[in-house]
């Protein structure tokens, strides 16, 4: 079972360069502007992954009453999922949902 270590911190997005603030209601795990994330965790919040590649958003899936963003690491190729945040760029979320794989 995955352990969740709550780390809600701001950061500078390595993809778009924007300053990303704390989320304040759960852990911030991706940029709300470009939706990219960074491959830093093995289990949520542990910061133990040595990859450190950028996680590119590739798709969306329905999850309970919200959505999960599906990521693929640009460095190692692993896929991950993160729950969409309330302040995410909805236009990018819609674009991801239209992808025809």
Secondary structure as UniProt FT lines:
FT   STRAND          11..12
FT   TURN            14..16
FT   STRAND          19..20
FT   TURN            32..34
FT   STRAND          37..38
FT   TURN            44..45
FT   STRAND          54..63
FT   TURN            64..65
FT   STRAND          66..73
FT   TURN            74..76
FT   STRAND          79..83
FT   TURN            86..87
FT   HELIX           90..98
//
